[in-house]
């Protein structure tokens, strides 16, 4: 159930939302086990080309054999509502599913919210994920509280606020108590993808020289003019709250992440580390990633990530955990700042699963390296929303044909090449997702350049 739960206005602002379920199709790797069946629910029909692009990656398995145990259900509903809510509103379909699903069936979801819990209860499904009543630990305020609790360096942060007046008061207290703070970011508590982050448009040095009354008035004016990417951010502030957080200044900041898995017994395992590529108007939005994270601080990153995972497991969190960090350097010393915890799947989840499945790779949990079936190291670069200059109107088949003819598609014998996803967003939105696998960083970067050349040469 690759559902993303959010305010319908937020969902409506995401280009190509209907293609997001394609990111979770890598879960079809379960079909390699002969006793497994997979049932995929999507808002619109998934094309054969999207399904085959994943199934053909599975080693030593014929696509026809896998297809026999795969069922796809499309709701034919493009409204701006979460996919799970759409399914819950169809009692006849739920009754059909209830008859089909045997005891012990599991729900694989992007995140576990109230709707997913209702669905799991109705269909008697087991769930791998953090119960919704613990979702606070995956919010902005909860992340800061956990980092504080276990002694992880993190930006100084206000308490959770639900009005501009509360934010102004909390900000004033924070900045007067810590005169070294030179910048502040406002973050909506439960907004993903950087859509709820915006820097405060205020010169804090000059602000501190003002009288008490002028200080509060200036803060309120700056908050009212906040350049938040989300148009309805004030309603989101009232509903879920927001925090203000110190801006960590650095000449060359890095944005690594750690992905963990917490099993039902509470054991924590490393899944991957990445360098995140951030963009958007404030350079706060996830656009892609590189695997693995830099060797300069990877060992420390893994250790810190496992500390956070153990603390979350002790609180009852389960399933996928993604932890975002900021890495800054003073001389030769690196500092890792805990920035955000996500108790869900994310933009780094499917690229790693794609690469590991396609290459037969195994993670070395001590070094964080992915070792291919032939014993060589594997690296990759991935982009979630690559906007092709001439992509609108281009059919997925045309894109794949151009890539295959230039021998850029993933080659199992070489363990390198590109794997596309979000093919369903190409023609309508000119968007594509892609994971480019190489034996080393130079090869992966060269493949990215060749793909860009292909994109520039295509005519829709």
Secondary structure as UniProt FT lines:
FT   HELIX           8..12
FT   TURN            15..16
FT   HELIX           17..32
FT   TURN            34..35
FT   STRAND          38..42
FT   HELIX           48..55
FT   TURN            56..57
FT   TURN            59..60
FT   HELIX           63..67
FT   TURN            68..69
FT   STRAND          70..74
FT   HELIX           83..88
FT   HELIX           91..100
FT   TURN            103..104
FT   STRAND          106..107
FT   HELIX           114..123
FT   STRAND          126..127
FT   HELIX           132..138
FT   HELIX           140..150
FT   HELIX           164..177
FT   TURN            179..180
FT   STRAND          184..188
FT   TURN            189..190
FT   TURN            193..196
FT   STRAND          197..199
FT   HELIX           204..207
FT   TURN            208..209
FT   HELIX           212..224
FT   TURN            231..232
FT   HELIX           233..240
FT   STRAND          242..246
FT   TURN            251..252
FT   STRAND          256..262
FT   TURN            264..265
FT   STRAND          268..279
FT   TURN            280..283
FT   STRAND          285..291
FT   TURN            295..297
FT   HELIX           298..315
FT   STRAND          319..330
FT   TURN            331..332
FT   STRAND          333..342
FT   TURN            347..348
FT   HELIX           349..359
FT   STRAND          362..364
FT   TURN            365..368
FT   STRAND          369..371
FT   TURN            373..374
FT   STRAND          377..387
FT   TURN            389..390
FT   TURN            392..393
FT   HELIX           396..405
FT   TURN            406..407
FT   TURN            412..415
FT   STRAND          416..421
FT   HELIX           423..425
FT   HELIX           426..429
FT   STRAND          431..438
FT   HELIX           441..457
//
